[in-house]
Amino acid sequence: INGNSNNIILLGESGGGLMITSLAVKLKDKLGVKGICLVNPATDLRSTNNNLYKLVSAWYLNGKDANDSLISPILAKNVSYYPKTLIITCEKDELKPHGTALYDKLKSEGKEVEFLDIVNEDHLGGAWAGNHPIAKKAVDRAILFINSFKE
């Protein structure tokens, strides 16, 4: 697509956030991106109270150990390789503690991390993908984050 490979920002929502944080754990300094934007990221598949998430996690795990930091990236001991990160959560989303825990971990390690919690909203999922008005705050904040990398 003739893009600038030195100016990549990854954005993932829910399971996409899991994929990005797992890539960060696996590739460490070789991830090679300027920033990461995570919207309601799943970062810990060790347990859940929600039956749907429990079922989805079981399918995803397919017998693998959820205590592996590639599966539950919140368990990674070293986060020094994380680039500038924006984490967006929703107040009523079951995944909010995942995003909050990752924010706290990155912040405590001195990483450049920003956080937005959208009050009175639940998991954005299709609303995010479809640019639905309930996802406007998340979309607007993600755009600001992406634009902050313009040179």
Sine and cosine of phi, psi and omega as CSV:
sin_phi,cos_phi,sin_psi,cos_psi,sin_omega,cos_omega
0.00,0.00,0.11,0.99,0.04,-1.00
0.88,0.47,0.52,0.86,0.05,-1.00
-0.99,0.14,0.12,-0.99,0.03,-1.00
-1.00,-0.04,0.95,-0.30,-0.06,-1.00
-0.92,0.39,-0.20,0.98,0.05,-1.00
-1.00,-0.04,0.08,1.00,-0.06,-1.00
-0.71,-0.70,0.80,0.60,-0.05,-1.00
-0.98,-0.20,0.73,-0.68,0.12,-0.99
-0.86,-0.51,0.82,-0.58,0.02,-1.00
-1.00,-0.06,0.67,-0.75,0.04,-1.00
-0.76,-0.65,0.77,-0.64,0.03,-1.00
-0.62,-0.79,0.62,-0.78,0.01,-1.00
-0.90,-0.43,0.75,-0.66,0.06,-1.00
0.87,0.50,-0.92,-0.39,0.03,-1.00
-0.90,0.44,-0.48,0.88,0.09,-1.00
-0.91,0.41,-0.55,0.84,0.10,-1.00
-0.92,0.39,-0.60,0.80,0.08,-1.00
-0.89,0.46,-0.70,0.71,-0.02,-1.00
-0.88,0.48,-0.71,0.71,-0.03,-1.00
-0.92,0.40,-0.70,0.71,-0.01,-1.00
-0.93,0.37,-0.54,0.84,0.09,-1.00
-0.92,0.39,-0.65,0.76,0.08,-1.00
-0.87,0.49,-0.67,0.75,0.02,-1.00
-0.87,0.50,-0.67,0.74,0.02,-1.00
-0.91,0.42,-0.73,0.69,-0.08,-1.00
-0.93,0.36,-0.71,0.71,-0.11,-0.99
-1.00,-0.01,-0.33,0.94,-0.02,-1.00
0.72,0.69,-0.84,-0.54,-0.07,-1.00
-0.91,0.40,-0.23,0.97,-0.01,-1.00
-1.00,0.03,0.01,1.00,0.00,-1.00
-0.86,0.51,-0.65,0.76,0.14,-0.99
0.90,0.43,0.62,0.79,0.06,-1.00
-0.85,-0.52,0.40,-0.92,0.00,-1.00
-0.99,0.14,-0.50,0.87,-0.06,-1.00
-0.38,-0.92,0.30,-0.96,0.03,-1.00
-0.74,-0.67,0.75,-0.67,0.10,-1.00
-0.87,-0.50,0.85,-0.52,-0.06,-1.00
-0.87,-0.50,0.82,-0.57,0.01,-1.00
-0.93,-0.38,0.89,-0.46,-0.05,-1.00
0.71,0.71,0.83,0.56,-0.09,-1.00
-0.96,0.28,0.63,-0.78,0.18,-0.98
-1.00,0.05,0.88,-0.48,-0.02,-1.00
-0.80,-0.60,0.01,1.00,-0.06,-1.00
-0.54,-0.84,0.97,-0.23,-0.03,-1.00
-0.99,-0.13,0.27,0.96,-0.03,-1.00
-0.94,0.35,-0.56,0.83,0.00,-1.00
-0.35,-0.94,0.38,-0.93,0.05,-1.00
-0.38,-0.92,0.48,-0.88,0.04,-1.00
-1.00,-0.09,-0.26,0.97,-0.06,-1.00
-1.00,0.01,0.80,-0.60,-0.05,-1.00
-0.89,0.45,-0.60,0.80,0.01,-1.00
-0.91,0.42,-0.74,0.67,0.02,-1.00
-0.90,0.44,-0.59,0.81,0.03,-1.00
-0.87,0.49,-0.69,0.72,0.01,-1.00
-0.91,0.41,-0.74,0.68,0.01,-1.00
-0.88,0.47,-0.67,0.74,0.02,-1.00
-0.88,0.47,-0.67,0.74,0.02,-1.00
-0.88,0.47,-0.67,0.74,0.05,-1.00
-0.89,0.46,-0.72,0.70,-0.02,-1.00
-0.89,0.46,-0.71,0.71,-0.05,-1.00
-0.92,0.39,-0.63,0.78,0.02,-1.00
0.73,0.68,0.71,0.71,0.04,-1.00
1.00,0.03,-0.11,0.99,0.01,-1.00
-0.97,0.24,0.34,-0.94,-0.03,-1.00
-0.99,0.16,0.88,-0.48,0.00,-1.00
-0.93,0.38,-0.16,0.99,0.03,-1.00
-1.00,0.10,0.04,1.00,0.07,-1.00
-0.98,0.19,0.73,-0.68,-0.05,-1.00
-0.93,0.37,-0.24,0.97,0.12,-0.99
-0.98,0.20,-0.39,0.92,0.00,-1.00
-0.99,-0.10,-0.63,0.78,0.08,-1.00
-0.86,-0.51,0.99,0.16,-0.13,-0.99
-0.86,0.52,-0.30,0.95,0.04,-1.00
-0.88,0.47,-0.34,0.94,-0.03,-1.00
-0.99,0.14,-0.12,0.99,0.00,-1.00
-0.85,0.53,0.76,-0.64,-0.04,-1.00
-0.97,0.23,-0.51,0.86,-0.05,-1.00
-0.90,-0.44,0.83,-0.56,0.05,-1.00
-0.85,-0.52,0.31,0.95,-0.06,-1.00
-0.89,0.46,-0.38,0.93,-0.07,-1.00
-1.00,0.06,-0.10,1.00,0.00,-1.00
-0.91,0.41,0.74,-0.67,0.11,-0.99
-0.98,0.19,-0.06,-1.00,0.10,-1.00
-0.78,0.62,0.73,-0.69,-0.14,-0.99
-0.73,-0.68,0.64,-0.77,0.17,-0.98
-0.90,-0.45,0.78,-0.63,0.06,-1.00
-0.88,-0.47,0.82,-0.57,0.04,-1.00
-0.91,-0.42,0.80,-0.60,0.07,-1.00
-0.84,-0.54,0.21,-0.98,0.09,-1.00
-0.85,-0.52,0.70,-0.72,-0.12,-0.99
-0.77,0.64,-0.66,0.75,-0.11,-0.99
-0.99,-0.14,0.07,1.00,-0.05,-1.00
-0.99,0.17,0.71,-0.71,0.05,-1.00
-0.88,0.48,-0.40,0.92,0.00,-1.00
-1.00,0.09,-0.05,1.00,-0.01,-1.00
-0.80,0.60,-0.70,0.71,0.01,-1.00
-0.87,0.50,-0.47,0.88,0.04,-1.00
-0.91,0.42,-0.76,0.65,0.00,-1.00
-0.91,0.41,-0.65,0.76,0.01,-1.00
-0.90,0.44,-0.68,0.73,0.00,-1.00
-0.90,0.44,-0.66,0.75,0.02,-1.00
-0.92,0.39,-0.67,0.74,0.06,-1.00
-0.84,0.54,-0.76,0.65,-0.01,-1.00
-0.86,0.51,-0.65,0.76,-0.02,-1.00
-0.91,0.41,-0.74,0.67,0.00,-1.00
-0.91,0.42,-0.67,0.74,0.01,-1.00
-0.88,0.47,-0.69,0.72,-0.02,-1.00
-0.92,0.40,-0.38,0.93,0.04,-1.00
-1.00,-0.05,0.12,0.99,0.06,-1.00
0.98,0.22,0.30,0.95,0.01,-1.00
-0.98,0.21,0.44,-0.90,0.05,-1.00
-0.99,0.17,0.96,-0.27,-0.08,-1.00
-0.64,-0.77,0.66,-0.75,0.03,-1.00
-0.89,-0.46,0.41,-0.91,-0.09,-1.00
-0.64,-0.77,0.69,-0.72,0.11,-0.99
-0.71,-0.71,0.80,-0.60,0.11,-0.99
-0.92,-0.39,0.83,-0.55,-0.02,-1.00
-1.00,-0.04,0.91,-0.42,-0.06,-1.00
-0.95,0.32,0.50,-0.86,0.07,-1.00
0.87,0.48,0.33,0.94,0.05,-1.00
-0.87,-0.49,0.40,-0.92,0.04,-1.00
-0.93,-0.37,-0.21,-0.98,-0.03,-1.00
-0.79,0.61,0.80,-0.60,-0.10,-1.00
-0.99,0.17,-0.57,0.82,0.08,-1.00
0.58,0.81,-0.90,-0.43,-0.04,-1.00
-0.88,0.47,-0.48,0.88,0.03,-1.00
-0.90,0.44,-0.63,0.77,0.04,-1.00
-0.90,0.43,-0.77,0.64,-0.05,-1.00
-0.90,0.44,-0.55,0.83,-0.03,-1.00
-1.00,-0.05,0.14,0.99,-0.02,-1.00
0.79,0.61,0.67,0.74,0.03,-1.00
-0.93,0.36,0.52,-0.85,-0.01,-1.00
-0.81,0.59,-0.51,0.86,0.00,-1.00
-0.93,0.37,-0.31,0.95,0.01,-1.00
-0.99,-0.11,0.06,1.00,-0.10,-0.99
-0.83,0.56,-0.69,0.72,-0.01,-1.00
-0.87,0.49,-0.66,0.75,0.01,-1.00
-0.92,0.38,-0.71,0.70,0.00,-1.00
-0.89,0.46,-0.73,0.68,-0.01,-1.00
-0.87,0.50,-0.68,0.73,-0.02,-1.00
-0.93,0.36,-0.62,0.78,0.04,-1.00
-0.89,0.45,-0.65,0.76,0.02,-1.00
-0.90,0.44,-0.68,0.74,0.07,-1.00
-0.86,0.51,-0.69,0.73,0.01,-1.00
-0.88,0.47,-0.75,0.66,0.00,-1.00
-0.88,0.48,-0.69,0.72,0.00,-1.00
-0.92,0.39,-0.35,0.94,0.01,-1.00
-0.92,0.39,-0.21,0.98,0.00,-1.00
-1.00,-0.07,-0.08,1.00,0.01,-1.00
-0.89,0.46,0.66,-0.75,-0.03,-1.00
-1.00,-0.09,0.00,0.00,0.00,0.00
